[in-house]
Amino acid sequence: MIRIDLSVPNRHKSLPLWLFALIFLGIFLVLSVCLGLGLFLQWRYLNDVENQLGVLETERDSLRLLKREMMSYNDVAGRLDSLKLEIKKGRNKIEEPLGILYLLEAKLVPGMKLVSIRFSDRFVKLECLSPSNVKIARYMDALSETEKFDSLISEPHGFREGLIDHKVTLRIK
């Protein structure tokens, strides 16, 4: 009898255990190296981020300090501007009386003395000493020529220091 074996030979042989262990070990080592490398890179990245956070914290602190200094500077600058404005307003209030004072002193006739000057609203009241009524008249004429004053009134009020004491009232235009 002839026997014919029609079975297909089993080409699927199972791997030996030592080869299976070697492949498993290789895969395990490759994965471990890749995972270790990834963790190492992640660790370095986190250290860089931590360093950057430290730098950012110091910059934040310095920016906060600069912000406080800028607010202080702006506050001082605002107060300086308001002070300059007040000085300018004060200067404007003083310029007119100061100009009138210079004018009153410039027009004095020799031998006359200004004793006191008072400013009130649109009037200037002054007290002056003069050796004669003629010099007061010249003084009043010189003041009227300046066109700075509307009405000029002079009244003698006795003698002081050997001179005639005059009370003069001037209305400012």
Solvent accessible surface area in square Angstrom, and as a share of the most:
residue,aa,sasa,rsa
1,M,217,0.97
2,I,152,0.77
3,R,216,0.79
4,I,131,0.66
5,D,119,0.61
6,L,155,0.77
7,S,76,0.49
8,V,127,0.73
9,P,92,0.58
10,N,115,0.59
11,R,205,0.75
12,H,161,0.72
13,K,170,0.72
14,S,105,0.68
15,L,100,0.50
16,P,59,0.37
17,L,145,0.72
18,W,171,0.60
19,L,54,0.27
20,F,118,0.49
21,A,54,0.42
22,L,103,0.51
23,I,82,0.41
24,F,130,0.54
25,L,92,0.46
26,G,32,0.31
27,I,98,0.50
28,F,115,0.48
29,L,94,0.47
30,V,94,0.54
31,L,112,0.56
32,S,45,0.29
33,V,101,0.58
34,C,79,0.47
35,L,119,0.59
36,G,36,0.34
37,L,104,0.52
38,G,37,0.36
39,L,113,0.56
40,F,96,0.40
41,L,104,0.52
42,Q,92,0.41
43,W,147,0.52
44,R,130,0.47
45,Y,134,0.51
46,L,99,0.49
47,N,50,0.26
48,D,74,0.38
49,V,47,0.27
50,E,113,0.50
51,N,97,0.50
52,Q,113,0.50
53,L,97,0.48
54,G,32,0.31
55,V,84,0.49
56,L,101,0.50
57,E,88,0.40
58,T,88,0.51
59,E,86,0.39
60,R,112,0.41
61,D,74,0.38
62,S,52,0.34
63,L,112,0.56
64,R,127,0.46
65,L,89,0.44
66,L,94,0.47
67,K,129,0.55
68,R,145,0.53
69,E,90,0.40
70,M,108,0.48
71,M,116,0.52
72,S,62,0.40
73,Y,140,0.53
74,N,85,0.44
75,D,78,0.41
76,V,77,0.44
77,A,31,0.24
78,G,38,0.37
79,R,144,0.53
80,L,87,0.44
81,D,85,0.44
82,S,61,0.40
83,L,100,0.50
84,K,115,0.49
85,L,95,0.47
86,E,99,0.45
87,I,86,0.44
88,K,120,0.51
89,K,98,0.41
90,G,26,0.25
91,R,137,0.50
92,N,86,0.44
93,K,156,0.66
94,I,106,0.54
95,E,96,0.43
96,E,73,0.33
97,P,40,0.25
98,L,72,0.36
99,G,37,0.35
100,I,1,0.00
101,L,51,0.25
102,Y,133,0.50
103,L,38,0.19
104,L,0,0.00
105,E,90,0.40
106,A,79,0.61
107,K,68,0.29
108,L,46,0.23
109,V,24,0.14
110,P,110,0.69
111,G,49,0.47
112,M,15,0.07
113,K,99,0.42
114,L,41,0.20
115,V,64,0.37
116,S,47,0.30
117,I,42,0.21
118,R,155,0.57
119,F,84,0.35
120,S,55,0.36
121,D,142,0.73
122,R,108,0.40
123,F,79,0.33
124,V,0,0.00
125,K,84,0.35
126,L,5,0.03
127,E,25,0.11
128,C,0,0.00
129,L,1,0.00
130,S,0,0.00
131,P,60,0.38
132,S,39,0.25
133,N,86,0.44
134,V,90,0.51
135,K,49,0.21
136,I,8,0.04
137,A,53,0.41
138,R,140,0.51
139,Y,0,0.00
140,M,21,0.10
141,D,87,0.45
142,A,25,0.20
143,L,0,0.00
144,S,52,0.33
145,E,138,0.62
146,T,42,0.24
147,E,126,0.56
148,K,72,0.30
149,F,7,0.03
150,D,69,0.36
151,S,48,0.31
152,L,47,0.23
153,I,88,0.45
154,S,38,0.25
155,E,87,0.39
156,P,82,0.51
157,H,100,0.45
158,G,36,0.35
159,F,164,0.68
160,R,95,0.35
161,E,122,0.55
162,G,72,0.70
163,L,36,0.18
164,I,26,0.13
165,D,13,0.07
166,H,5,0.02
167,K,76,0.32
168,V,1,0.01
169,T,37,0.22
170,L,0,0.00
171,R,101,0.37
172,I,12,0.06
173,K,123,0.52
